[in-house]
Amino acid sequence: RVVHLRILVDTQSVEVFVDDGYTVLSQQVHLLPGDTGASLYADGGPLHATSITLREH
């Protein structure tokens, strides 16, 4: 299955928009100044990313 993800991260929240907003996930987070990593994973099979673009605003 192929899905398009748009993931927005700031110091207090993470929002994931799946397939142009068909599904939206929001989570409050408490990131520390040294937190610099992120990871993606899939349950039940491999995850193949065909394109990743990072932007800092």
Secondary structure, DSSP 8 states (H G I E B T S, - for coil): ----EEEEE-SSEEEEEETTTTEEEEEE----TT--------TTS----S-------
